[in-house]
Amino acid sequence: MRRSLEFPNVTEMDCMLVHRIFHKFYEKQTSLLLCMQAQPERMEDLFTVKSIGQSIKGRLLQNARRVHLQGPDQRMMGSPDACCP
């Protein structure tokens, strides 16, 4: 079984399952809140089977509303209490 270079522990079967999940949300026209660091336009680069990534990208971007968050990386602030007095 081929594995993704980006995610070496992920198999092609895992990618197919991710695709099926996105397809179910798309079919039912259900909202999906997705937080990720990768840009959706480059989704196909994350999968060994490019057509799976392209299909997910199409479903994500068709009716998407995007929110871009900016600011300091809270993980770099030290303790969890550093951001809140």
C-alpha positions as CSV (number, residue, x, y, z in Angstrom):
1,M,0.0,0.0,0.0
2,R,1.3,3.4,-0.9
3,R,1.6,6.0,1.8
4,S,1.5,9.8,1.7
5,L,4.8,11.6,1.9
6,E,3.1,14.3,4.0
7,F,1.5,11.8,6.4
8,P,3.6,8.6,6.4
9,N,1.2,6.8,8.8
10,V,-1.8,7.3,6.5
11,T,-2.8,4.6,4.0
12,E,-4.7,5.0,0.8
13,M,-7.7,3.3,2.6
14,D,-7.6,6.1,5.2
15,C,-7.7,8.7,2.3
16,M,-10.7,6.9,0.9
17,L,-12.5,7.0,4.2
18,V,-11.8,10.8,4.5
19,H,-13.2,11.2,1.0
20,R,-16.4,9.3,2.0
21,I,-16.9,11.5,5.0
22,F,-16.6,14.7,3.0
23,H,-19.0,13.2,0.4
24,K,-21.6,12.4,3.0
25,F,-21.6,16.0,4.3
26,Y,-21.8,17.2,0.7
27,E,-24.7,14.9,-0.2
28,K,-26.7,15.9,2.9
29,Q,-25.9,19.6,2.4
30,T,-24.8,19.6,6.1
31,S,-22.5,22.3,7.5
32,L,-19.0,21.3,8.3
33,L,-16.5,23.3,10.4
34,L,-13.0,22.4,9.3
35,C,-9.9,23.9,10.9
36,M,-6.6,23.1,9.1
37,Q,-3.3,24.7,8.4
38,A,-3.2,23.6,4.7
39,Q,-4.8,25.8,2.1
40,P,-7.8,24.1,0.5
41,E,-6.5,25.1,-3.0
42,R,-3.6,22.7,-2.4
43,M,-5.7,19.8,-1.0
44,E,-4.7,17.4,-3.7
45,D,-1.0,17.7,-2.7
46,L,-1.9,16.0,0.7
47,F,-3.1,12.8,-0.9
48,T,-1.2,10.1,-2.8
49,V,-4.3,9.7,-5.0
50,K,-4.7,13.2,-6.5
51,S,-8.3,12.7,-7.6
52,I,-9.3,12.2,-4.0
53,G,-7.8,15.5,-2.9
54,Q,-9.3,17.3,-5.9
55,S,-12.7,15.9,-5.1
56,I,-12.5,17.0,-1.5
57,K,-11.2,20.4,-2.6
58,G,-14.2,20.8,-4.9
59,R,-16.7,20.0,-2.1
60,L,-14.9,22.3,0.4
61,L,-14.7,25.3,-1.9
62,Q,-18.1,25.1,-3.6
63,N,-20.1,26.8,-0.8
64,A,-17.3,27.7,1.6
65,R,-17.1,30.6,3.9
66,R,-13.5,31.2,5.0
67,V,-12.2,32.8,8.1
68,H,-8.5,33.6,8.3
69,L,-7.2,34.1,11.8
70,Q,-4.1,36.2,12.4
71,G,-2.1,37.0,15.5
72,P,0.7,35.5,17.6
73,D,0.9,31.8,17.8
74,Q,-0.6,30.9,21.2
75,R,1.5,27.7,21.4
76,M,4.6,29.9,21.5
77,M,3.3,32.0,24.4
78,G,4.6,29.6,27.1
79,S,2.1,28.6,29.7
80,P,-1.6,28.3,28.9
81,D,-2.3,31.2,31.2
82,A,0.1,33.6,29.3
83,C,-2.7,34.8,27.0
84,C,-5.3,35.4,29.6
85,P,-4.9,37.5,32.7
